[in-house]
């Protein structure tokens, strides 16, 4: 399929609010992906607040564990619900010039709403002793015209009473939990010892857990279209130099988890994040493409999940052309089957600018929501495509439960491509609103950050 530019990129450009330019949507804090073989301790947020900075006091020396700030959050004209929000505090800017992160238990944040309400959970992520820190929290409800005001205090040590994300590696998989509840499983095994073991493990991917001890709401190996597995990325026509391989069906090739970057792992009461390295191996066992998958799960209300993927691809062994067709390439979600080999009847809600529909291909779509049943429970999964991803992009959907975003891209050897997606999941019995209006608001909340004003306070 030849992707056509008119009607898609133009629509997306028009929908960008004047509040945020494309430059303003760049990855925050100058994020540069590390090669995990030579890892650094640099960490970056996927969601960045637009910061307006006001200095009331900038002392030359200040104890690292006793800092206070005033913070206000303006929704920038967007209705926000359970919205990840963050600020960056930098030495010589918001922090004293000679500020260094404390050792030991590090820092904790106390974020108290102005007016005497109880503090809300906030999470500190340090970015190196000379690079400052980031503070994350969740804005529960913020409508246009409202402003949230807080006092932020940083102190040494301390723990939140709320559950926290935790990460556990096992043989062949890794699980991310929020408290005791599993959120994601990363399938990491690769075993070519037998035909069956190779079939089970030729592709790394992420499973998503349901909310009711009902197992995965994604499909694994086997069943209808065995190569459709959880949340996965691949291209059926991946050309490297003068050779072409199929990294969608993985015929004679494999997509293998290689390692995690422990320095980039972030676990707390607001978010859990991992960074993994993946190799796309050709028939000779050489890496043709490498990717890094930075996956962030955010704290949400009951029966709701919010997961961000930042996937960075690199052409390793030569110039690379990533192609296929909307049904056999891109970043996709495959719903759990209602019966093995039978798929799962799925209905869809689409963004207002989507057009087409021939062969289940939608141009202009910025997000797609698939609604399906798993046992006694109903789930709505929204797949959001960030406007900084390659253009044009189309969405494809199938009524058995496979849906996702497809694009084509050529990369020179050594060139990298960053992709961003958000997955929003609800139990529709608990959260019954599955309207276009609701998902439009969630999409805008994803692509346009709130405006956060930070000012230091005399201690």
Secondary structure, DSSP 8 states (H G I E B T S, - for coil): -----TTTHHHHHHHS-TTS-TGGGS-GGG-----GGG-------SS--EEEEE-S---S---TTEEEEEEEEE-TT--EEEEEEEEEE-BTTTB-TT----STT-EEEEEEETTS---B-EEEEE--TTT-EEEEEEEEEE-TT-EEEEEEEEEES---SS--EEEEEETTEEEEEETTEEEEEEE-----SSHHHHHHHSB-EEEEB-SSS--BSB--SSSSSTT--SEEEEESEEEETTEEE-TTTTSS-EEEEEEE-GGG-EESSSEEEEEEEEEEE-TTS-EEEEEEEEEEEE--STTEEEEEEEEEEEE-SS-EEEE--TTSEEEEEEB--SSTTS----EEEE-TT-EE-GGGEEES-SEEEEEEEETTEEEEEEEEE-TTS-SS-EEEE-TTSEEEEE--EEE-TT-EEEEEEEEEEEETTTS----HHHHHHHHHHHHS--EEEEEE---
